[in-house]
Amino acid sequence: MKIIGVIPARYNSSRFPGKPLADIWGKPMIWWVHHKLNMVQELDEVFVATDDIRIEQVCKELGINTVMTSKSHKTHLDRLYEVSTKINADFYINVNGDEPLIQVDAIKKIIPQNIDPNSLFVSNLMTELKNPLEAVDYSKIKIATDVYGYGLYMARSPIPYPKGTYNFSYKKFVGVQCFTKSALEFCFKATRGPLEAAEDIDEFRFLENGQKIKFIDADVKTLSVDTPKDLEAVKLIIKSQISQEEIICE
C-alpha cells in the first residue's frame, strides 16, 4: 500500500498573497509543514503541489519534491486530483500549506486503517474549538457530525445553535485529510452545489453529491495561517517551542 503526503500551495491567496513563502524564523512557512509531514514514517513520499514558479524554486533550494499543477484550479481538491493523475498511490494525505503548527501525532490519526484503497473514501480531522472568538470567525469552519462521526454540515457561522442545551462543544475543521484516488476523481467531476457556493467550503462537493466524509476527532493544537495577524501569532508559538539557534541549524 502506497501513501503519499501532498501539500497544496498556491501563491495568489486572496487574503494573504504569497503566504506559503512567508518567513517564520528563517524558513518559509511551507518548509515547516513539509518538515512535519516528513516525520510521519507511514508516508512513502511527500510533495508540494503548486502552480507558481517562485514556490517551486524555493522548494528546490530546500530539497522539497514538487509537482507543478495548473493555475486554473478553483479549489485545493482540484489540485490534489491533478496530483493523483501524475503520481499513483493508494491514499493521498493532504495537509494544507497554512498549517505550520500541525502535530505529527495528529497527522498520524488520519492514516487509513482497514480501508479499501479502491473505495470512495474521504476522511478529515476536526478538533474542539477552545477559543470562543473562533466560533464567530468565518475563516474557522465549524463541523456538525452524526453519532458515527460522518459529516452532516459545515459552516462558517457557529453550529449547532444552543437553544436546547449548552452541554456540547463546538468542533472545527482541521486541514488534514485523506482521500482515495477514486474520491479525488469523483470530486473533480462532480457538480459544485449551492451550499458549496454559499459557504465557500470545498468539501461540500462530497456531501451535496451524496458521499460521506468521516471526521476524526483529534486534540489538535494548531492555528491555520489565514491572515498576516495569524502569522504573527504562529511565530510567537513556535518561538516558545524551540530556540532560534535550533531553528537556524535545522
Secondary structure, DSSP 8 states (H G I E B T S, - for coil): --EEEEEEE-S--SSSTTGGG-EETTEEHHHHHHHHHHT-TT-SEEEEEES-HHHHHHHHHTT--EEE--TT-SSHHHHHHHHHHHS--SEEEEE-TT-TT--HHHHHHTS-SS--TTS--EEEEEEE--SGGGGG-TTS-EEEE-TTSBEEEEESS--S--SS-S----EEEEEEEEEEHHHHHHHHHS---HHHHHHT-TTHHHHTTT---EEEE---------SHHHHHHHHHHHHHHS-HHHHHH-
